[in-house]
Amino acid sequence: MLKCRTVWKKLAPLARASSTVCRQNVRRAGLTNGRIPIRVPTAHMSTGPAGGGGDNLKYALLVGLAGIGGLTYAVKTLRGDQKRYEERIAEIESRPHKATKGPVTDVQTAAPAAEASETDAVPEPELEAAPSPEEPSPPAENAAPDAEAVAHDAEAAPSSKTTEPPPAAHEPVVEASPVEAAPPAAIPVVEEELPPPTEPSPAELSEPEPAPTLVEESVTLTEPAAAAEPPATAPPEPQSEVVAESAVDSTPASAKVPSHAPYLLIGGGTASFAAARSIRARDPGAKVLIVTDEPDLPYMRPPLSKELWFSDDPSVTETLRFKQWNGKERSIYFQPPSFYIKPEDFDSAENGGVAVLTCRKVVHMDVRGNKVKLDDNIEISYDKCLVATGGIPRNLQVIERAGEEVKKRTTLFRKIEDFKSLEKVSRNINSITIIGGGFLGSELACALGRRSTESGLEVIQMFPEKGNMGKVLPEYLSNWTTEKVKREGVKVITESLVKSVTYKDDKLEIHLKDGRLVKTDHIVAAVGLEPNIDLAKSAGLEVDSDFGGYRVNAELQARSNIWVAGDAACFYDIRLGRRRVEHHDHAVVSGRLAGENMTGANKPYWHQSMFWSDLGPDVGYEAIGIVDSSLPTVGVFAKATAKDTPKAATEQSGTGIRSESETEDTATSPVASATPPPVVEHKDDYGKGVIFYLRDKVVVGIILWNVFNRMPIARKIIKDGEEHADLNEVAKLFNIHED
């Protein structure tokens, strides 16, 4: 009856209009015939000569036939609608029985048959969205009132609206075939009467016109504005978010890994962070994903062997905060956790950001397919990629062959966990031996040596050279440094080669090739770094046979969309030839340049990176270029003052990581001091000075010994590449003779 009344309301105006026209025509015909009487035989009314009466009868006949046809069509349509309506009701009533395997809402069990044509699809999205941990429960609780409101509208609405869902099997908008081909738990299509409150809240937050498509669950949600469009036009971002949320329930580990990253940075060290910061500076909306096998966010490594050991805080291993030589406190982390976005929010970050995927290692790289594979077989595609895998600490072969007991008592110092472990061990043992006389070994020896005066810890340092940093410093300065380390409480054993290491009577026995025997409780192997080139084979990247590391061009490119920075990059220096540098400043500058080039800068690597080392707060040096003790050197020294120490330098510059204040710009050299160099009376008085390293009479390296904040001058001297007749005059540029 409801449908008949609705059809009659539509047909009544047409019938009334037709009858009105007929009456008017009849009235006109009567008047005309009255004025001009014409006798026409009845047999010729339909075919006789032209006249008003014949036309009126024809029109009336056509109107009558149209009315009869319309009435017939209405009756047939109503009967067909009634039949399809009953079929639809039967289909809807059968659906809750198929979906009873999962949790069923109140709307499904209470939906009356009369309103099913409009409310049958409302409970289904709530059913599928409810298990998501990020979606609140109120949408499910409000489903019943919404369904009742829809049902009320359905009862009050004309039947013309209710006749739209039944032909769903014949209309492309509804897409009945995908629903029929879906798994047994069939999910219907939400029709145009679906109220906005039933839309899942994450989609509302991410898109003002949400029409997310649940691909895995075959659910299509269409809004009134898009009712005439196919569901394939749904926005892709809400789709990926909803799918990711559903994946959290089944595979929590994989849900946190984005499937695609516009900028993928492999490695979580200084170079990667510098590149990420550079990318974001040039492309504020960029999405950058850092993948690191460490459990920590990007941090600076120099304090691990320097300032952290001089902290008075007993909880330094937990806070990882330290006081710089200038007394200022800071953390070793570049940025707090709030600086980064969560990996699970990576795809939905409207303004981009930097996400860090910790404890994951890239084990395979598909250069042609622009994707990488993690150690858990998850793949991540990328547009541009940076390889900044850093290096791996070397170990002595005699230690690797010594057995598990020796390996357990050996530390390869590189990461935060190594610092924590060694700090704890040093407080619970009586003796510790450091093998290596380079930067790291000498720094750790001085740091642990100062602790020995407080706790009675015996600290031993051994190396094959004649003095500390014998491969870098000239012999006279290396010997002076060795004496400095001894004064810190360290027992130094020079010209020592390890033959074997054994474990006996709870002690490690180190047998030297000259027959000496050293007993200790723990060993720290600080014998250098090997570049991490594990991805070279799978990626097909070229490795330098002389220096190691990935060979890159002047723009730090290994491929058209792959860059390399940091310790793993073997680059070409326009002044000094092909090199590979393992220092903090190089990681900062190369990472920054790689990030700029990844955003289209196409800048060559012109920077001469520097490095520094501090033997405590009183002695330190900065170096640039090729500093090799096998090269000829010229040293110019002067008497040091109270301000010529690392502590005073950081107080002046305001930072303990001195490379952070370095720039790629060429500094203007100050006016050379006119003060004549004083004569050094004592040969071993190396308070402060400048050491020049020469190759073919050209300066290729410079060490500033207790001379700070003069690195731009040294960089300019090396960049000029000129031959100097008197290096004493060049040393005046550093003002070392001024008090």
C-alpha positions in Angstrom: 0.0 0.0 0.0 2.9 2.3 0.7 4.3 1.8 -2.7 1.0 2.2 -4.5 0.3 5.4 -2.7 3.7 6.7 -3.7 3.2 5.8 -7.4 -0.2 7.4 -7.4 1.3 10.6 -6.0 3.7 10.7 -8.9 1.1 9.8 -11.6 -1.7 12.0 -10.3 -0.3 15.4 -11.4 0.2 14.0 -14.9 -3.3 12.7 -15.1 -4.8 15.9 -13.8 -2.8 17.9 -16.4 -3.9 15.6 -19.2 -7.6 15.9 -18.3 -7.3 19.7 -18.0 -5.9 19.9 -21.6 -8.6 17.6 -22.9 -11.4 19.8 -21.3 -9.9 22.9 -22.8 -9.6 21.4 -26.3 -13.2 20.1 -26.1 -14.5 23.6 -25.0 -12.6 25.2 -27.9 -14.0 22.7 -30.4 -17.5 23.3 -29.2 -17.3 27.0 -29.6 -15.8 26.7 -33.1 -18.5 24.3 -34.2 -21.2 26.5 -32.9 -20.1 29.5 -34.9 -19.3 27.5 -38.1 -21.7 24.6 -38.3 -20.4 21.9 -40.6 -22.1 18.7 -41.4 -19.7 15.9 -41.6 -20.7 12.3 -42.0 -19.9 10.2 -39.0 -18.1 7.6 -41.1 -15.6 10.3 -42.1 -14.6 11.7 -38.6 -11.2 10.1 -38.5 -10.4 10.3 -42.2 -12.5 13.2 -43.4 -11.4 16.7 -44.3 -9.4 18.8 -41.8 -11.4 20.0 -38.9 -11.1 20.8 -35.2 -13.3 18.0 -34.1 -11.3 15.2 -35.6 -8.0 16.4 -34.1 -9.6 16.7 -30.6 -10.9 13.1 -30.8 -7.4 11.9 -31.9 -5.8 13.7 -29.0 -8.3 12.3 -26.5 -7.8 8.8 -27.9 -4.0 9.1 -27.5 -4.4 10.5 -23.9 -6.6 7.6 -23.0 -4.2 5.0 -24.4 -1.3 6.7 -22.6 -3.2 6.6 -19.3 -4.0 2.9 -19.8 -0.4 2.1 -20.7 0.9 4.1 -17.7 -1.5 2.3 -15.4 -0.4 -1.1 -16.8 3.3 -0.2 -16.4 2.7 1.0 -12.8 1.0 -2.3 -11.9 3.7 -4.4 -13.5 6.4 -2.3 -11.8 4.8 -2.6 -8.4 4.5 -6.4 -8.8 8.1 -6.7 -9.9 9.3 -4.4 -7.1 7.3 -6.5 -4.6 8.9 -9.7 -5.9 12.5 -8.3 -5.8 11.8 -6.8 -2.4 10.8 -10.1 -1.0 14.0 -11.7 -2.5 16.1 -9.0 -1.0 14.5 -9.5 2.4 15.2 -13.2 2.2 18.8 -12.6 1.3 19.3 -10.1 4.1 17.8 -12.4 6.7 20.2 -15.1 5.7 23.3 -13.0 6.1 23.5 -12.8 10.0 23.6 -16.6 10.1 26.7 -16.6 7.8 28.5 -14.0 9.9 27.8 -15.5 13.3 31.4 -16.8 13.5 32.6 -13.4 14.5 31.4 -10.9 17.1 27.9 -9.7 16.2 26.6 -6.3 17.2 23.1 -5.5 18.5 22.2 -3.9 15.2 22.5 -7.2 13.4 20.3 -9.1 15.7 17.6 -6.5 16.1 17.3 -5.3 12.5 13.6 -5.6 11.4 12.8 -6.9 7.9 11.0 -3.7 7.0 14.1 -1.5 7.3 16.7 -4.1 6.1 16.9 -2.6 2.6 18.4 0.5 4.1 20.1 -0.6 7.3 21.5 -4.0 6.3 24.9 -2.6 5.6 25.3 -0.4 8.6 26.3 -3.0 11.2 28.9 -4.7 8.9 31.5 -1.9 8.9 31.2 -1.6 12.7 31.8 -5.4 12.9 35.0 -5.3 11.0 36.3 -2.0 12.4 35.7 -3.0 16.1 38.8 -5.3 16.5 41.2 -2.5 15.6 43.1 -1.4 18.7 43.3 2.2 17.6 39.6 2.6 17.0 37.4 3.4 20.1 34.4 1.4 21.0 31.8 4.3 21.0 31.1 3.9 17.2 30.0 0.4 17.8 27.8 1.5 20.7 26.2 4.2 18.7 25.4 1.9 15.8 22.0 0.9 17.2 20.7 4.5 17.5 22.0 5.3 14.1 20.3 2.2 12.7 17.0 3.2 14.4 17.2 6.7 12.9 17.8 5.2 9.4 14.9 2.8 10.0 12.6 5.7 10.9 13.6 7.5 7.8 12.9 4.4 5.8 9.4 4.1 7.1 8.6 7.8 6.4 10.4 8.0 3.0 8.5 7.5 -0.3 8.7 4.1 -1.8 10.6 5.5 -4.8 13.7 5.6 -2.6 13.2 2.1 -1.4 13.0 0.9 -4.9 16.7 1.9 -5.6 18.5 -0.9 -3.6 16.6 -3.8 -5.0 18.0 -3.5 -8.6 21.5 -3.6 -7.0 22.3 -6.8 -9.0 21.8 -4.8 -12.2 23.5 -1.5 -11.3 27.3 -1.0 -11.5 27.3 1.4 -8.5 26.5 -1.4 -6.1 29.0 -3.9 -7.5 27.0 -7.0 -6.6 29.4 -9.4 -8.2 32.4 -8.7 -6.0 30.2 -9.1 -2.9 28.8 -12.4 -4.2 32.4 -13.6 -4.9 33.6 -12.6 -1.5 34.4 -15.1 1.3 31.5 -16.6 3.2 31.3 -13.6 5.6 29.7 -11.4 3.0 30.1 -7.7 3.6 27.4 -5.5 1.9 27.8 -2.1 0.4 26.8 0.9 2.5 24.1 2.8 0.5 23.7 6.5 0.1 21.5 6.8 3.2 24.5 5.7 5.4 24.8 8.4 8.1 28.3 10.0 8.5 28.6 9.0 12.2 29.0 5.3 11.3 32.2 6.1 9.4 35.3 4.8 11.3 37.0 7.6 13.3 40.6 7.2 11.8 39.2 7.8 8.3 37.4 10.9 9.5 40.6 12.3 10.9 42.7 11.6 7.8 40.4 12.7 5.1 37.4 15.2 5.0 35.6 13.0 2.5 36.4 9.5 3.7 35.6 6.7 1.4 38.1 4.1 2.5 38.2 0.7 0.8 39.1 -2.3 2.9 40.8 -4.3 0.2 41.6 -7.3 2.4 38.0 -7.6 3.7 36.1 -6.6 0.5 34.2 -3.7 2.1 33.3 -0.7 0.0 32.0 2.4 1.7 30.4 5.1 -0.5 29.3 8.6 0.6 26.2 10.4 -0.8 28.4 12.7 -2.9 30.1 9.7 -4.4 27.1 7.4 -4.8 27.3 7.5 -8.6 31.0 6.7 -8.7 32.6 3.3 -8.4 34.3 2.4 -5.1 37.7 2.3 -6.9 37.9 6.0 -6.6 38.3 5.9 -2.9 41.3 7.9 -1.5 44.4 5.7 -1.3 45.7 7.1 2.0 42.7 6.1 4.2 42.9 2.7 2.5 46.5 2.1 3.5 45.8 3.3 7.0 42.8 1.0 7.6 44.7 -1.9 6.1 47.7 -1.2 8.4 45.4 -1.1 11.4 43.9 -4.4 10.6 47.4 -5.8 10.2 48.3 -4.8 13.7 46.0 -7.6 15.1 47.5 -10.4 13.0 51.1 -9.4 12.6 52.2 -6.8 15.1 55.8 -6.9 14.0 55.2 -6.3 10.3 52.6 -3.6 10.9 55.2 -1.1 12.1 57.3 -1.4 8.9 56.2 1.0 6.1 56.1 -0.7 2.7 57.5 2.4 0.9 59.8 5.2 1.8 60.5 8.2 -0.5 63.9 8.6 1.3 65.4 5.4 2.7 68.5 5.7 4.9 70.3 2.5 5.7 72.2 2.9 9.0 71.4 4.9 12.1 74.7 6.8 12.7 75.9 10.4 12.3 75.9 10.3 8.5 72.3 9.2 8.3 71.0 11.8 10.8 72.9 14.5 9.0 71.4 13.4 5.7 67.9 13.3 7.2 68.2 16.8 8.6 69.5 18.1 5.2 66.7 16.4 3.3 64.1 17.9 5.6 65.7 21.3 5.3 65.4 21.3 1.5 62.1 19.4 1.4 60.1 20.2 4.5 57.4 17.7 3.6 59.7 14.8 3.0 59.2 11.4 4.6 62.5 9.9 5.7 62.9 6.4 7.0 66.1 5.4 8.9 66.7 1.6 9.3 69.3 0.7 11.9 70.3 -2.6 13.5 70.9 -0.8 16.8 68.2 -0.4 19.4 69.0 3.3 19.9 68.0 6.5 18.1 70.8 8.3 16.2 73.6 9.5 18.6 77.1 10.8 18.5 79.9 8.4 19.1 82.9 10.6 20.2 81.6 11.0 23.8 81.6 7.2 24.3 85.4 7.3 24.5 85.8 10.8 25.9 83.5 12.9 28.1 81.2 10.1 29.4 84.2 8.5 31.2 84.9 11.7 33.2 81.3 12.0 34.4 80.7 12.0 38.2 77.1 10.8 37.8 76.9 7.1 38.9 73.9 6.7 36.6 75.6 7.9 33.5 75.1 4.5 31.7 71.4 5.0 32.0 71.1 8.8 31.3 73.9 8.9 28.8 74.3 12.6 29.7 77.7 14.1 30.3 79.4 17.4 31.0 81.5 18.8 28.3 84.9 20.3 29.0 83.2 23.7 29.3 80.9 22.4 32.0 77.7 22.3 29.9 75.6 19.2 30.1 74.1 17.5 27.1 72.9 14.1 25.9 74.7 11.9 23.3 71.5 11.7 21.3 71.1 14.2 18.5 67.4 14.7 19.2 64.9 13.4 21.7 62.3 10.8 20.8 59.7 13.5 20.3 61.6 14.7 17.3 60.8 11.5 15.3 57.5 10.1 14.1 56.5 6.6 14.8 57.1 4.0 12.0 53.4 3.0 12.1 52.5 6.7 11.5 54.9 7.1 8.6 52.4 6.7 5.8 49.8 8.9 7.3 52.1 11.8 8.3 50.7 14.8 6.4 53.7 17.0 7.0 56.3 14.2 6.6 59.0 13.6 9.2 61.8 11.3 10.1 61.0 7.8 11.4 63.6 5.4 12.8 63.1 1.6 12.4 65.4 0.1 15.2 66.6 -3.4 15.6 66.2 -4.1 11.9 69.0 -4.9 9.5 68.9 -4.6 5.7 70.3 -7.9 4.3 69.5 -7.6 0.6 69.3 -4.7 -1.8 67.5 -4.9 -5.2 68.8 -2.0 -7.2 66.7 -2.7 -10.2 63.5 -3.1 -8.3 64.3 -0.1 -5.9 63.6 -2.1 -2.8 65.4 -3.7 0.1 64.8 -6.8 2.3 65.1 -6.8 6.0 66.4 -9.6 8.2 62.7 -10.7 8.8 62.0 -10.9 5.1 60.0 -7.7 5.0 60.5 -5.6 1.9 60.6 -1.8 1.7 60.6 0.0 -1.6 62.2 3.4 -2.0 62.6 6.3 -4.4 66.1 7.4 -3.2 68.4 5.5 -0.9 71.4 6.4 1.2 73.9 3.7 2.3 75.5 4.8 5.5 76.3 1.5 7.2 79.5 2.8 8.9 82.1 0.3 10.0 82.6 -2.8 12.0 85.4 -2.9 14.7 88.3 -5.2 13.8 89.4 -8.0 16.0 92.6 -9.8 16.3 92.7 -13.2 14.7 94.4 -14.7 17.7 91.4 -13.6 19.9 88.9 -15.0 17.4 90.7 -18.4 17.5 91.1 -18.4 21.2 87.7 -19.8 22.2 84.5 -18.6 23.8 86.0 -17.9 27.2 88.4 -15.4 25.7 85.7 -13.8 23.5 83.4 -13.3 26.5 86.1 -11.2 28.1 86.9 -9.1 25.1 85.2 -5.9 24.1 85.1 -4.5 20.6 84.3 -0.8 21.4 81.9 0.9 19.0 78.3 1.3 20.3 76.4 2.4 23.4 76.0 -1.1 24.6 79.8 -1.5 24.4 80.3 1.6 26.6 77.7 0.3 29.2 79.3 -3.1 29.3 82.9 -1.8 29.6 81.9 0.7 32.3 80.3 -2.1 34.3 83.2 -4.5 33.8 85.8 -1.9 34.8 84.2 -1.5 38.2 84.2 -5.2 38.9 87.7 -6.4 37.8 91.2 -5.7 38.9 93.0 -5.4 35.5 92.1 -4.4 32.0 94.3 -4.4 28.9 93.8 -2.2 25.8 95.3 -3.5 22.6 95.9 -0.6 20.2 97.7 2.7 20.2 95.5 4.8 17.9 92.9 7.4 18.7 90.4 5.1 20.3 92.9 3.1 22.3 94.7 6.1 23.6 91.5 7.9 24.6 90.2 4.9 26.5 93.6 4.4 28.1 93.6 7.9 29.5 89.9 7.7 30.6 90.4 4.4 32.4 93.8 5.5 33.7 92.2 8.3 35.7 89.7 5.8 37.2 92.7 3.6 38.3 93.8 6.2 40.8 90.3 6.0 42.5 89.5 2.3 42.3 92.9 0.7 42.1 92.2 -0.6 38.6 95.3 -1.7 36.7 95.2 -0.3 33.1 97.6 -1.7 30.5 98.0 -0.4 26.9 100.0 -2.3 24.3 100.7 -1.6 20.6 103.3 -2.5 18.0 104.4 1.1 17.4 107.1 2.9 19.4 104.7 5.3 20.9 101.0 6.3 21.2 99.5 7.3 17.8 102.7 6.3 16.2 101.1 6.0 12.8 99.8 9.6 12.9 102.2 11.7 15.0 105.9 12.3 14.3 108.1 10.2 16.5 109.1 13.0 18.9 105.5 14.0 19.5 104.4 10.3 19.8 107.0 9.8 22.5 105.8 12.9 24.3 102.2 11.6 24.1 103.2 8.2 25.5 104.7 9.9 28.6 101.5 11.9 29.0 99.5 8.7 28.9 101.8 7.1 31.5 101.2 10.1 33.8 97.5 9.3 33.7 98.2 6.0 35.5 98.5 3.7 32.4 101.1 1.0 32.0 102.2 1.3 28.4 103.9 -1.6 26.6 105.4 -0.5 23.3 106.6 -2.5 20.3 104.4 -5.5 21.4 102.9 -8.0 19.0 100.3 -10.4 20.3 101.1 -14.0 19.6 98.3 -15.8 21.4 95.6 -15.3 24.1 94.5 -18.0 26.5 92.2 -18.3 29.5 93.7 -19.9 32.6 92.9 -19.7 36.3 90.3 -17.0 35.8 92.8 -14.9 34.0 93.5 -14.0 30.4 97.1 -14.6 29.4 98.4 -12.5 26.5 101.6 -14.0 25.0 103.7 -11.6 23.1 106.0 -12.6 20.2 109.1 -11.4 22.1 108.3 -13.9 24.9 106.6 -11.5 27.4 103.5 -12.5 29.2 100.7 -10.2 30.3 97.9 -11.4 32.6 94.7 -9.5 32.7 91.0 -9.8 33.5 89.6 -8.2 30.4 90.7 -7.1 26.9 89.6 -4.1 24.8 90.5 -4.5 21.2 90.9 -1.1 19.5 92.7 -2.0 16.4 90.8 -0.2 13.7 87.6 -0.3 11.7 86.4 -2.3 8.7 83.9 -0.6 6.4 80.6 -2.4 6.4 80.1 -3.5 2.8 77.7 -6.4 3.3 75.2 -5.0 0.7 77.9 -4.7 -2.0 77.2 -8.1 -3.5 73.4 -8.0 -3.6 73.4 -4.4 -4.8 76.2 -4.8 -7.3 78.0 -1.8 -5.9 81.7 -1.3 -6.6 84.1 -1.7 -3.7 87.5 0.0 -3.6 90.3 -2.6 -3.4 92.8 -0.3 -1.8 90.9 1.7 0.8 87.8 -0.4 1.1 84.3 1.0 1.2 81.9 1.8 -1.7 83.4 3.8 -4.5 81.3 6.9 -5.2 81.6 9.8 -7.6 82.2 13.5 -6.6 78.5 13.8 -5.7 78.8 10.7 -3.4 76.6 8.7 -5.8 77.1 5.0 -6.3 74.1 4.7 -8.7 71.6 7.1 -10.1 69.4 7.0 -7.0 71.8 5.5 -4.4 74.3 7.6 -2.4 76.9 6.6 0.2 78.2 8.6 3.1 80.3 8.3 6.2 82.8 5.6 7.0 81.6 3.3 4.2 82.2 5.9 1.4 85.4 5.8 -0.6 85.3 9.2 -2.4 87.6 11.1 -4.6 89.3 14.1 -3.1 90.1 16.8 -5.7 93.3 17.7 -3.9 94.4 14.5 -2.2 93.0 11.8 -4.5 90.8 8.9 -3.5 90.3 8.5 0.2 88.2 7.0 2.9 87.8 8.8 6.2 86.6 7.4 9.5 85.8 10.5 11.6 82.9 12.3 13.0 83.3 15.5 11.0 83.4 13.5 7.7 80.2 11.7 8.7 78.5 15.0 9.4 79.7 16.7 6.1 79.3 13.8 3.8 75.9 12.9 5.2 74.8 16.5 4.8 76.0 16.7 1.2 74.4 13.4 0.3 71.1 14.6 1.7 71.3 17.8 -0.4 72.1 15.8 -3.5 69.2 13.4 -2.9 66.9 16.4 -3.1 68.5 17.6 -6.4 71.4 19.8 -5.4 74.1 18.0 -7.5 76.9 19.5 -5.5 80.4 17.9 -5.5 82.3 17.0 -2.4 84.8 19.9 -1.8 85.0 19.7 2.0 88.3 18.8 3.7 87.0 17.0 6.8 88.8 17.3 10.1 89.1 15.1 13.1 90.1 15.6 16.7 91.2 13.7 19.7 91.4 14.6 23.4 93.7 12.9 25.9 91.6 14.3 28.7 90.6 17.9 29.3 94.2 19.2 29.1 95.7 17.9 25.9 94.0 17.7 22.5 94.6 18.2 18.9 92.7 18.7 15.6 93.8 17.4 12.3 92.9 17.7 8.6 94.1 16.1 5.4 96.6 13.3 5.2 98.3 12.9 8.5 100.7 10.0 8.2 103.9 9.7 10.2 105.7 8.2 7.2 105.5 11.6 5.4 108.0 14.3 6.1 106.8 16.7 8.8 107.7 20.2 9.9 106.6 21.3 13.4 106.4 24.8 14.8 105.7 25.0 18.6 105.3 27.6 21.2 104.7 27.7 25.0 101.2 26.9 25.9 99.0 29.0 28.1 96.0 28.3 30.3 93.6 28.8 27.4 95.4 26.3 25.1 93.5 23.2 26.3 90.4 21.4 25.0 88.5 22.6 28.1 89.2 26.3 27.3 88.5 25.7 23.7 85.0 24.4 24.4 84.3 27.2 26.8 85.0 29.6 24.0 83.1 27.8 21.2 80.3 26.6 23.4 80.3 23.0 22.1 82.3 19.9 22.8 81.7 18.4 19.4 84.0 20.8 17.6 83.1 19.7 14.1 79.6 21.0 14.5 80.9 24.5 14.2 82.8 23.7 11.0 81.4 24.9 7.7 82.2 24.2 4.1 82.9 27.9 3.4 86.5 29.0 3.0 87.5 31.1 5.9 89.4 34.3 5.5 92.9 33.9 7.0 93.6 36.4 9.8 96.6 38.7 9.6 99.7 36.8 10.5 101.3 37.6 13.8 104.3 39.9 13.6 105.6 38.5 16.9 108.8 36.5 16.1 108.8 32.9 17.1 110.5 32.5 20.5 113.3 30.0 20.8 112.2 26.8 22.5 114.8 26.0 25.1 113.5 22.5 26.0 113.2 20.0 23.2 110.3 18.2 24.8 108.2 21.2 25.6 105.3 20.8 23.1 102.7 23.0 24.7 101.0 24.0 21.5 102.0 24.1 17.9 101.3 23.3 14.2 102.6 20.2 12.4 102.7 20.3 8.6 102.7 17.0 6.6 104.4 17.3 3.2 104.2 15.4 -0.1 106.3 16.7 -2.9 107.0 19.8 -0.9 103.3 20.6 -0.8 101.3 20.6 2.5 98.8 17.8 2.4 98.0 17.5 6.1 98.1 19.7 9.2 97.8 18.9 13.0 96.9 21.7 15.4 98.4 20.7 18.7 96.5 22.4 21.5 95.5 25.1 18.9 91.8 25.3 18.5 89.3 27.2 16.4 91.8 27.6 13.5 90.7 24.8 11.3 89.4 27.0 8.4 92.9 28.4 8.0 94.3 24.9 7.8 91.7 23.9 5.3 92.5 26.9 3.1 96.2 26.1 3.1 95.5 22.5 1.9 93.0 23.6 -0.7 95.5 26.1 -2.2 98.0 23.3 -2.7 101.0 25.7 -3.0 104.6 25.1 -2.2 105.9 27.1 0.8 109.5 28.0 1.2 109.3 28.8 4.9 106.6 27.1 7.0 107.5 29.2 10.0 105.8 32.1 8.2 102.8 29.9 7.4 102.6 29.0 11.1 102.2 32.6 12.0 98.8 32.5 10.4 97.6 30.5 13.4 98.8 33.1 15.9 100.4 30.4 18.0 103.0 32.9 19.4 100.4 35.2 20.9 99.6 35.0 24.6 
